[in-house]
Amino acid sequence: MIPDRNIKITLTDISGFRKEFTNLRSLYDFAQKERDLWKAQSETVKAKHKINDTTVNSFTYFNILTTRIEGWLDQLEQWDDNTLQQQLNTLQQQIFTPLKQHWLWSGHASVQPFVQCFLEYNPNVAKAFLDLVIRNKVTMSQNNIDAFNGALLGYEFLNQASDITRRRNGEKVSLGHLRNAFADSKSELFTEVSELKNSFQEWEADTKDASTKMNRVNKKLNARTIRQQNKLFKSELETWRNEVSDLEKTYEEKLRLKKPAEYWKSAAERYKNQGVLAAMLLAIVCVVALVIGIDFFQGWLSAQELKLQLNTLQGAILFGSIAAIFTFIVKVLAKVTFSSFHLMRDAEEREQLTYLYLSLTHDSEIDKESRNIVLQALFSRSETGLLNQEQGPKMPMAEMVGMVTKGNKNG
């Protein structure tokens, strides 16, 4: 496709018609149309007469012009407007001057009558017609009927005075003006299109440049955002892994200690029931002993005759035995009562210690030494409280909390 380049060229035909061109594309399109039209007319005339008329064959100059312009396509981008104008000026003697001497514009009203002279008569008639109509001269020789016919046809073309002829000539003039106006409008349209195309190309270049810069900036920002998100995700993933690991450890510890905690809870309830029952029996024994003792003491004070005589050896021994038995029963029931409540408290402490250990393992990490202390306390021997010199288990809550706090500070 021929680009729109600024030029300044004027073509003139033998009738005086002038056509100015301001861009290369309009010149190329005009040359193509003139070449094609006159080439078709030349083929028509040659089919009738074996001659080479310079006016009919003027398409050869336009053929040379279009070929030259097409040959410049690879170099047009490197040429500026002055260089292009110089290249066109070099064609002055080879193309533009011959066109001024032989070429007849295809839009001229005499083109079709001129070609018709070839088809209906002969080249001599056509030459005489063109000399009269275009060059305004008569070339007649004696006994040359062809020159006379050509001049007559030219005269009729120019000077017929009938109403039909005047109307036809007027229409031809009007059409000629319209063709000229159309040609000028076409040239202006090419100029406007060229300017619009240049503006669009500049806008497209600026837009592409801005889009490219924006794309680069977006790529850098996206890459930075992706790196930050990856870094943040890796950090969060590590935190999640640690939390999941801690939860798994806590859950494992909970599964290990769930059954012991349930056992200690049920044992505390069982020991509570045993203590309450033993306390009730102790109370009943004490009440019975107290009632019997008060009754016996009142009888003794009132000097009544008792079944059990204390002034005899047998009575004293029997009374002492009964008192010892009551005393032993009360002591045993008391120990059973206190031992049950003691074991109940011990089971409750172990249950609470288990939950404390689970909460500490969830909130912080417990080292192996602290864990051994807690497990030893959880699963140590439970003292009944029925034996002398027996001490209750010492729950290491304070030591365990201190170790955990120390471990957290070191971490």
Protein Blocks (a to p, Z undefined) as FASTA:
>chain_A
ZZddddddddddfkopacddfbfklmmmmmmmmmmmmmmmmmmmmmmpccddfklmmmmm
mmmmmmmmmmmmmmmmmpcfklmmmmmmmmmmmmmmmmmmmpccfkbmklmmmmmmmmmm
cmklmmmmmmmmmnopacddehilklmmmmmmmmmmmmocbfklmmmmmmmmmmmmmmmm
mmmmmmmmmmmmmmmmmmmmmmmmmmmmmmmmmmmmmmmmmmmmmmmmmmmmmmmmmmmm
mmmmmmmmmmmmmmmmmmmmmmmmmmmmmmmmmmmmmmmmmmmmmmmmmmmmmmmmmmmm
nopacfbdfkbmklmmmmmmmmmmmmmmmmmmmmmmmmmmmmmmmmmmmmmmmmmmmmmm
mmpccdfklmmmmmmmmmmccdehlaghiacdddfklmmmmmmmmmmmmZZ
